[in-house]
Amino acid sequence: MKKPINPRLGQMILRVVLGLIFVAHGGAKLLGGVGGTVAFFGSLGIPLPFLAAWVITLLEFLGGMFLIVGLFVLPTAILLAVHMLVGIILVHVPNGFFVIGPDAAGGYEFNLLLIAGLLSLLLGGSGFAAVDSRMQRSSHLRNRRRSPRPSRKRHSSLSLNPCPNRRQHPRPSQRQRRRRSPNRHAGQNRQKRPNRSLRKTTSAARRKTNAPVGSEPTSVATVVGELEAAQARGASRDELLKAAVRALEASEPRYDWVGIYLLDGDTLTLHNYVGRPTEHSRIPVGVGVCGSAVAERRDINVPDV
């Protein structure tokens, strides 16, 4: 089955179109005067028809505006869906299903279609360019900044360590460092810093459950060294990222999926990967493991994904 092209874009189009429909109906009531709506509600036996007419008119107009900009989408969609359901029960059910046709007299199919669209927004989200999403993301980042964070250390963006909670050894004092031989640790345990062209990438890997016993991963310095050698030969950024994915997959036998995401605004976009196809081609910042790692600016290693 072919995966959808862009579900969030589809939700945005649905949200804006529904908002325009409700703004048009509410605006028509405001421009034409609410007196006709008050008389109609009175004929239906609705109590307080004047107040009910103004509430419905403002609900349609302001609710449509909220849907267009993506503000308060959840409560607005619920109120409008209840409004359409009440209209079906009180007005449209006696007129049949069809709105137009030879024997139609204003059925409930249009209200039913609007209810389906509003339920789609409730279940699938508001999509792109929604004020609610930006407010939620900003609140999430503020809460992360206020929460206590561990000491910040410089990590490589191409991390292969599946267990980040290593035992921290005490730092030797200045006297102890002087007693050590100057050539004792020369050239050992040194890792090259990743190239600047790879710092704005996020790598993700999934561990194999049947990894062979005794398989040891290649050091990060080896992988980074291969990428720097490729860059020295004049390789482009896309070629470097593809080479990074292949090198990571070949160097770590315990992982059966390796991919690199590029940061595009507030969304992580999957650039290249090795393994089975995935539906997580676009990840908002602050959502999931990769999105949270970018939002918090730190590595997040999950022992078994």
N, C-alpha and C positions, 0 to 999 in steps of 0.2 A: 504494500500500500504506500503510495507516495505521500510524504509528509507535507503539511500545509506550507505555503510560501511564507506568509507573514501573518500569524493570527492576531497579533496586537494591532496591526494596521487595519485589519478587518473590523475589530472591535471599535476602533476609533471612528471609522466610517459609519458604522451602525449607530454609535452614540450621537454623532453630529446630525445625522439625518433624522433620528428620533427627536432630537432637540429642536430642529427646524420645524418639524410637524407640530409640536406642542406650542412653540412660540407663535406660529401662524394662527392656530386656533384661539389661543389666549389673547393675542393681539387683536384678532377680529372682534372678540367680545368687548375688549376695552375701547376700540375705535368706534364700534357701532352702538356702544352703550350697553350697560348691564341690564337694562329694563326688560329686554326680550328674554334673557336668561332667567330673570326673576319670575316673569309670568309663566315661563315653561316649567320651572321648578314648582310653582304654585299649583299648576294643573296636575302635576304628578303626586301632589299631596306631601311633598317634602316639607318638614317643619322649618320655620325661619328661612323662607326662600330668599330673602334679601341677603342675609349673612352667608347662606350656602352658595349663592351665585357669586359673590365676591371672593369667597375662599377658593372655589373651583377656578375662577378666572385667573386669580393670582397664582394658583398652583400650576396651571398650564403654562402661563407666560414665564414666571420665574423658574419653574422647574425645567422648562425647555432651555432657558439661558444657562442654568447650572449644568445640564447635560452637554451643551455645546462646548463649554470651557472645561468640563470634567471636574466640577466642584460639587462635593456632597452627592456623588453619584449613587451610592448605596441607599440612603434614605429617600432621595428624590425618586429613584426607580421604584421603590416599594410603594410610595404614596401614589405615584401615577398609575401603577399596576392596579392598586386597589380602586382608584377612581375609574379606570376602564372596566374593571369587573363589575362595579356597582352600576355603571351605565349599561352594560350588557343585560344585567338582571332586571333593571327597572324599565329600560327603554327598548332595547334592540331584540330581545328574545321573541316577543310577539310578532316581530316583523320578519322572522326567518333568518336564514344564514347569509344570503347574498345581499351586498350593498346596492349593486346596480344590476339591471337585467329586465326582461319583459315583465316578470311577475314580482320583482324585488321592490321593497319599500323601506330601505334602510336597515339591512340586517346587521349581524354582529361580527362579520368576518374581519372588518377593518380593526375593530377593537381587539379582536383575538390576535391579529397580527401584531399590534402594538404591544400587547401583553407578552407575546413570545419574544419580541425584541428587548423589552425591559428585563425579562428573566435571563436572557443571554448576557446582558450587562452585569446582572447580579452574580451569575455563575462564572462567567469568563473574564471579568474585569473590564476596566474602562479603556484599555488600550493606550496608544501613544498620545502624547501632548495633553495629558490630564493633570489638572492642578492637584488632585488628590494624591497622585503618584509622587509628584515632586515634594509635596508637604510630608508625606510619609517617609520618603527617602531622607529629607533634611532632618526630621525628628529622629530617625534611626542613627544618623551620623552624630547628632548632638548627644544622644544617650551614650553612644560609644565613646565619645570624647570625655564625658563626665565620669564614666565608670573607671575604676582603677585598672591600670594597664601594667603589664610586666615591663621590666627594663628593656629598652629598645636596643636591639643589636642589628648589625648589618648582615642581612641574609642575601644569598644569591637567588635570583628569580628562577633559576633552573635547579631547584632543590630536589635531590633524590633520597633524602633521609626519611624513611617511613616512620621513624620514632623520634619526635622532636624533644622528648623529655629525657635527655641524657643527664647523667649525674654531673653536676657542676663541681669541678675541682677547685680548691682554694688557690687564689692567685699568690704566687711566690713573692716574698718580700724582696727589697732591693739588695739586702745582704746575701740572700740565697741566690739571686741572679748573678751576683758578682762571683760567688764561689764556683758556679758552673763553668765548664770549659766553653770558651767562645765558639769553638767549632763543633760542639757536641750535637747541637740541634740545627746546625746550618743546613739549609736546603730541605729540611723535613717539615711535614705538615703545613706546607704553604700552598694556598689555593689562589689561583689567579682570579682577579675580579672580572665579572662578565663585561663584555663589550657594551658601550653605551647604547648601541642600536638595538640591544636585546633587553634593556631594562624595563621598557614599557610593555612587556609581555607577561602573561600569566600562564604557567604550564600546569597541566593536570595529568595525573596518572592513576590508573586503577590496577590494584595488585591482583595477580593470578592466585587462585586458591590452590592450584596444584603445581606450585613452583618447585623445581628440583632442589633437593637438599644439598647444601654446600655451595650453592651459587652465590657468588659475591658480586655486588654492584661495582661498576667502574667509578672512579672518583670523579667529582665534578670538575676538577682541574683538567682532567683528560678531555672531557667533552668540550669544555670552554676553549681549551687549547686547539682542538680540531676546528672549532668555529672561527677562532681568530686567524688560523692559518688559511681558512677558506676566504675570509674577508681580505686578507693580504693578497690573495690571488685575484681580487676584484669582483667577488660574488656580490650580487644584489641582496637587498633585505629579504625578499621572498625566498631566494635561494638559501640564505642563511637560516631562515625559520624552518624551511623544509629539511635542511640538513640537521638542524637541532632536534627536530622530532625523530628523524631516523636514528641519530646518534643516541638519543635517550632510550628509544625502544630497543636498540641493539645492546646498550650497555647494562640494562637492568632486566634480567630474565624473569623477575617476579611480577612484572606489569604486563597486562595484555591490552592496555589502551593508553596512548600518550597523545596529548593534543596541546596546542598553543592558542590562547585567546588574545586578541588585540583589543585595546581599550579605544572605543569609538564613542566619545562623549560620555554618557552615563550608562553605556551598554558594552558588555564584553562580546565580541564577535569571534566565532571559531574560524581560525585561519587555515590550519592544516592539522591532520591527525593521522594516527596509525592505529587500526583496530576496527571494531564493528561500528556501523553508522550509529550516530546518536541524535536524539531530538533536541538536545541542549545546544543548538547552534548560536543562540543569542541569550545572554544572561544579564539581567539588570544588576547594576552595582548595588551591593548590600543584600543580595538574594543568593542563597545557597553558599557552598563552601568557597567557590572561586569569587563570587561577588562580594562575600564578606571579607575575603583576604585583600581584595583591592580597596574596599571601603576603609578597612582598618590599617592598611599599609603594612601588612605583616604576613608571614607564611602560616598557613593552616594545614597541618599534615594529619590526615585521618588514617589510622592504622589499617582499617579494612573497609573500603568503600563498598 
